[in-house]
Protein backbone atom coordinates (compact mmCIF):
# COMPACT_ATOMS: atom_id res chain seq x y z
CA UNK A 1 0.00 0.00 0.00
CA UNK A 2 1.38 3.41 -0.90
CA UNK A 3 2.14 6.04 1.71
CA UNK A 4 -0.50 8.28 0.14
CA UNK A 5 -3.24 5.67 0.52
CA UNK A 6 -2.11 4.87 4.06
CA UNK A 7 -2.19 8.61 4.90
CA UNK A 8 -5.68 9.11 3.47
CA UNK A 9 -6.95 6.00 5.23
CA UNK A 10 -5.54 7.21 8.56
CA UNK A 11 -7.00 10.69 8.09
CA UNK A 12 -10.45 9.30 7.31
CA UNK A 13 -10.36 6.87 10.22
CA UNK A 14 -9.19 9.44 12.76
CA UNK A 15 -12.05 10.68 14.94
CA UNK A 16 -10.12 13.88 15.58
CA UNK A 17 -9.50 14.61 11.91
CA UNK A 18 -10.89 17.98 10.95
CA UNK A 19 -10.84 18.51 7.18
CA UNK A 20 -11.45 22.22 7.76
CA UNK A 21 -8.10 22.59 9.57
CA UNK A 22 -6.10 23.49 6.47
CA UNK A 23 -2.75 24.07 8.18
CA UNK A 24 -2.85 20.79 10.10
CA UNK A 25 -3.59 18.98 6.84
CA UNK A 26 -0.75 20.75 4.99
CA UNK A 27 1.67 19.97 7.83
CA UNK A 28 0.65 16.30 7.79
CA UNK A 29 1.10 16.09 4.00
CA UNK A 30 4.51 17.74 4.26
CA UNK A 31 5.76 15.01 6.61
CA UNK A 32 5.09 12.26 4.05
CA UNK A 33 7.95 10.71 2.08
CA UNK A 34 6.21 10.97 -1.30
CA UNK A 35 6.90 12.33 -4.77
CA UNK A 36 6.35 16.05 -5.31
CA UNK A 37 3.48 15.61 -7.81
CA UNK A 38 1.65 13.47 -5.25
CA UNK A 39 2.28 16.10 -2.57
CA UNK A 40 0.93 18.83 -4.86
CA UNK A 41 -2.19 16.80 -5.62
CA UNK A 42 -2.77 16.23 -1.90
CA UNK A 43 -2.25 19.92 -1.13
CA UNK A 44 -4.71 20.84 -3.87
CA UNK A 45 -7.07 18.06 -2.72
CA UNK A 46 -7.22 17.06 -6.37
CA UNK A 47 -8.66 13.54 -6.33
CA UNK A 48 -8.48 13.13 -10.12
CA UNK A 49 -4.79 14.06 -10.29
CA UNK A 50 -3.97 11.84 -7.33
CA UNK A 51 -5.89 8.96 -8.88
CA UNK A 52 -3.93 9.33 -12.13
CA UNK A 53 -0.60 9.53 -10.27
CA UNK A 54 -1.37 6.38 -8.32
CA UNK A 55 -2.62 4.46 -11.35
CA UNK A 56 -6.17 4.20 -10.08
CA UNK A 57 -9.26 3.28 -12.04
CA UNK A 58 -11.00 5.88 -14.16
CA UNK A 59 -14.38 4.59 -13.09
CA UNK A 60 -15.65 2.18 -10.52
CA UNK A 61 -19.17 0.80 -10.33
CA UNK A 62 -20.91 -0.87 -7.46
CA UNK A 63 -24.13 -2.80 -7.78
CA UNK A 64 -26.22 -3.65 -4.74
CA UNK A 65 -28.90 -6.27 -5.11
CA UNK A 66 -31.44 -7.28 -2.54
CA UNK A 67 -31.09 -10.85 -1.32
CA UNK A 68 -34.11 -12.91 -2.24
CA UNK A 69 -35.25 -16.12 -0.68
CA UNK A 70 -36.99 -18.85 -2.71
CA UNK A 71 -40.19 -16.77 -2.82
CA UNK A 72 -40.96 -14.92 -6.01
CA UNK A 73 -42.78 -11.61 -5.98
mmCIF file of the C-alpha atoms, coordinates in Angstrom:
data_MODEL
# 
_entry.id   MODEL 
# 
loop_
_atom_site.group_PDB 
_atom_site.id 
_atom_site.type_symbol 
_atom_site.label_atom_id 
_atom_site.label_alt_id 
_atom_site.label_comp_id 
_atom_site.label_asym_id 
_atom_site.label_entity_id 
_atom_site.label_seq_id 
_atom_site.pdbx_PDB_ins_code 
_atom_site.Cartn_x 
_atom_site.Cartn_y 
_atom_site.Cartn_z 
_atom_site.occupancy 
_atom_site.B_iso_or_equiv 
_atom_site.pdbx_formal_charge 
_atom_site.auth_seq_id 
_atom_site.auth_comp_id 
_atom_site.auth_asym_id 
_atom_site.auth_atom_id 
_atom_site.pdbx_PDB_model_num 
ATOM 1  C CA . UNK A 1 1  ? 0.000   0.000   0.000   1.00 0.00 ? 1  UNK A CA 1 
ATOM 2  C CA . UNK A 1 2  ? 1.384   3.410   -0.898  1.00 0.00 ? 2  UNK A CA 1 
ATOM 3  C CA . UNK A 1 3  ? 2.145   6.044   1.714   1.00 0.00 ? 3  UNK A CA 1 
ATOM 4  C CA . UNK A 1 4  ? -0.500  8.285   0.137   1.00 0.00 ? 4  UNK A CA 1 
ATOM 5  C CA . UNK A 1 5  ? -3.242  5.674   0.525   1.00 0.00 ? 5  UNK A CA 1 
ATOM 6  C CA . UNK A 1 6  ? -2.112  4.873   4.063   1.00 0.00 ? 6  UNK A CA 1 
ATOM 7  C CA . UNK A 1 7  ? -2.194  8.609   4.902   1.00 0.00 ? 7  UNK A CA 1 
ATOM 8  C CA . UNK A 1 8  ? -5.683  9.106   3.467   1.00 0.00 ? 8  UNK A CA 1 
ATOM 9  C CA . UNK A 1 9  ? -6.955  6.002   5.230   1.00 0.00 ? 9  UNK A CA 1 
ATOM 10 C CA . UNK A 1 10 ? -5.539  7.206   8.559   1.00 0.00 ? 10 UNK A CA 1 
ATOM 11 C CA . UNK A 1 11 ? -7.002  10.694  8.088   1.00 0.00 ? 11 UNK A CA 1 
ATOM 12 C CA . UNK A 1 12 ? -10.447 9.304   7.306   1.00 0.00 ? 12 UNK A CA 1 
ATOM 13 C CA . UNK A 1 13 ? -10.363 6.874   10.223  1.00 0.00 ? 13 UNK A CA 1 
ATOM 14 C CA . UNK A 1 14 ? -9.186  9.444   12.761  1.00 0.00 ? 14 UNK A CA 1 
ATOM 15 C CA . UNK A 1 15 ? -12.051 10.678  14.941  1.00 0.00 ? 15 UNK A CA 1 
ATOM 16 C CA . UNK A 1 16 ? -10.116 13.883  15.584  1.00 0.00 ? 16 UNK A CA 1 
ATOM 17 C CA . UNK A 1 17 ? -9.499  14.614  11.909  1.00 0.00 ? 17 UNK A CA 1 
ATOM 18 C CA . UNK A 1 18 ? -10.893 17.984  10.954  1.00 0.00 ? 18 UNK A CA 1 
ATOM 19 C CA . UNK A 1 19 ? -10.839 18.509  7.185   1.00 0.00 ? 19 UNK A CA 1 
ATOM 20 C CA . UNK A 1 20 ? -11.451 22.224  7.765   1.00 0.00 ? 20 UNK A CA 1 
ATOM 21 C CA . UNK A 1 21 ? -8.097  22.588  9.565   1.00 0.00 ? 21 UNK A CA 1 
ATOM 22 C CA . UNK A 1 22 ? -6.101  23.493  6.469   1.00 0.00 ? 22 UNK A CA 1 
ATOM 23 C CA . UNK A 1 23 ? -2.752  24.073  8.184   1.00 0.00 ? 23 UNK A CA 1 
ATOM 24 C CA . UNK A 1 24 ? -2.849  20.790  10.104  1.00 0.00 ? 24 UNK A CA 1 
ATOM 25 C CA . UNK A 1 25 ? -3.592  18.979  6.836   1.00 0.00 ? 25 UNK A CA 1 
ATOM 26 C CA . UNK A 1 26 ? -0.748  20.746  4.990   1.00 0.00 ? 26 UNK A CA 1 
ATOM 27 C CA . UNK A 1 27 ? 1.666   19.972  7.832   1.00 0.00 ? 27 UNK A CA 1 
ATOM 28 C CA . UNK A 1 28 ? 0.653   16.296  7.794   1.00 0.00 ? 28 UNK A CA 1 
ATOM 29 C CA . UNK A 1 29 ? 1.103   16.092  4.003   1.00 0.00 ? 29 UNK A CA 1 
ATOM 30 C CA . UNK A 1 30 ? 4.514   17.745  4.260   1.00 0.00 ? 30 UNK A CA 1 
ATOM 31 C CA . UNK A 1 31 ? 5.763   15.013  6.608   1.00 0.00 ? 31 UNK A CA 1 
ATOM 32 C CA . UNK A 1 32 ? 5.092   12.256  4.046   1.00 0.00 ? 32 UNK A CA 1 
ATOM 33 C CA . UNK A 1 33 ? 7.953   10.714  2.083   1.00 0.00 ? 33 UNK A CA 1 
ATOM 34 C CA . UNK A 1 34 ? 6.208   10.966  -1.303  1.00 0.00 ? 34 UNK A CA 1 
ATOM 35 C CA . UNK A 1 35 ? 6.904   12.333  -4.774  1.00 0.00 ? 35 UNK A CA 1 
ATOM 36 C CA . UNK A 1 36 ? 6.354   16.052  -5.311  1.00 0.00 ? 36 UNK A CA 1 
ATOM 37 C CA . UNK A 1 37 ? 3.476   15.606  -7.812  1.00 0.00 ? 37 UNK A CA 1 
ATOM 38 C CA . UNK A 1 38 ? 1.645   13.468  -5.250  1.00 0.00 ? 38 UNK A CA 1 
ATOM 39 C CA . UNK A 1 39 ? 2.281   16.101  -2.574  1.00 0.00 ? 39 UNK A CA 1 
ATOM 40 C CA . UNK A 1 40 ? 0.933   18.828  -4.857  1.00 0.00 ? 40 UNK A CA 1 
ATOM 41 C CA . UNK A 1 41 ? -2.190  16.799  -5.617  1.00 0.00 ? 41 UNK A CA 1 
ATOM 42 C CA . UNK A 1 42 ? -2.774  16.229  -1.901  1.00 0.00 ? 42 UNK A CA 1 
ATOM 43 C CA . UNK A 1 43 ? -2.254  19.918  -1.131  1.00 0.00 ? 43 UNK A CA 1 
ATOM 44 C CA . UNK A 1 44 ? -4.714  20.843  -3.869  1.00 0.00 ? 44 UNK A CA 1 
ATOM 45 C CA . UNK A 1 45 ? -7.071  18.063  -2.719  1.00 0.00 ? 45 UNK A CA 1 
ATOM 46 C CA . UNK A 1 46 ? -7.218  17.058  -6.367  1.00 0.00 ? 46 UNK A CA 1 
ATOM 47 C CA . UNK A 1 47 ? -8.657  13.542  -6.328  1.00 0.00 ? 47 UNK A CA 1 
ATOM 48 C CA . UNK A 1 48 ? -8.483  13.135  -10.124 1.00 0.00 ? 48 UNK A CA 1 
ATOM 49 C CA . UNK A 1 49 ? -4.789  14.065  -10.289 1.00 0.00 ? 49 UNK A CA 1 
ATOM 50 C CA . UNK A 1 50 ? -3.970  11.838  -7.329  1.00 0.00 ? 50 UNK A CA 1 
ATOM 51 C CA . UNK A 1 51 ? -5.887  8.960   -8.875  1.00 0.00 ? 51 UNK A CA 1 
ATOM 52 C CA . UNK A 1 52 ? -3.931  9.334   -12.126 1.00 0.00 ? 52 UNK A CA 1 
ATOM 53 C CA . UNK A 1 53 ? -0.598  9.534   -10.271 1.00 0.00 ? 53 UNK A CA 1 
ATOM 54 C CA . UNK A 1 54 ? -1.366  6.381   -8.318  1.00 0.00 ? 54 UNK A CA 1 
ATOM 55 C CA . UNK A 1 55 ? -2.623  4.463   -11.354 1.00 0.00 ? 55 UNK A CA 1 
ATOM 56 C CA . UNK A 1 56 ? -6.170  4.203   -10.082 1.00 0.00 ? 56 UNK A CA 1 
ATOM 57 C CA . UNK A 1 57 ? -9.260  3.276   -12.044 1.00 0.00 ? 57 UNK A CA 1 
ATOM 58 C CA . UNK A 1 58 ? -11.004 5.880   -14.163 1.00 0.00 ? 58 UNK A CA 1 
ATOM 59 C CA . UNK A 1 59 ? -14.384 4.595   -13.093 1.00 0.00 ? 59 UNK A CA 1 
ATOM 60 C CA . UNK A 1 60 ? -15.650 2.175   -10.519 1.00 0.00 ? 60 UNK A CA 1 
ATOM 61 C CA . UNK A 1 61 ? -19.171 0.795   -10.335 1.00 0.00 ? 61 UNK A CA 1 
ATOM 62 C CA . UNK A 1 62 ? -20.911 -0.874  -7.460  1.00 0.00 ? 62 UNK A CA 1 
ATOM 63 C CA . UNK A 1 63 ? -24.134 -2.802  -7.779  1.00 0.00 ? 63 UNK A CA 1 
ATOM 64 C CA . UNK A 1 64 ? -26.217 -3.645  -4.737  1.00 0.00 ? 64 UNK A CA 1 
ATOM 65 C CA . UNK A 1 65 ? -28.904 -6.268  -5.111  1.00 0.00 ? 65 UNK A CA 1 
ATOM 66 C CA . UNK A 1 66 ? -31.441 -7.281  -2.545  1.00 0.00 ? 66 UNK A CA 1 
ATOM 67 C CA . UNK A 1 67 ? -31.088 -10.852 -1.322  1.00 0.00 ? 67 UNK A CA 1 
ATOM 68 C CA . UNK A 1 68 ? -34.111 -12.912 -2.245  1.00 0.00 ? 68 UNK A CA 1 
ATOM 69 C CA . UNK A 1 69 ? -35.251 -16.124 -0.684  1.00 0.00 ? 69 UNK A CA 1 
ATOM 70 C CA . UNK A 1 70 ? -36.986 -18.848 -2.709  1.00 0.00 ? 70 UNK A CA 1 
ATOM 71 C CA . UNK A 1 71 ? -40.189 -16.772 -2.823  1.00 0.00 ? 71 UNK A CA 1 
ATOM 72 C CA . UNK A 1 72 ? -40.964 -14.919 -6.006  1.00 0.00 ? 72 UNK A CA 1 
ATOM 73 C CA . UNK A 1 73 ? -42.777 -11.605 -5.985  1.00 0.00 ? 73 UNK A CA 1 
# 
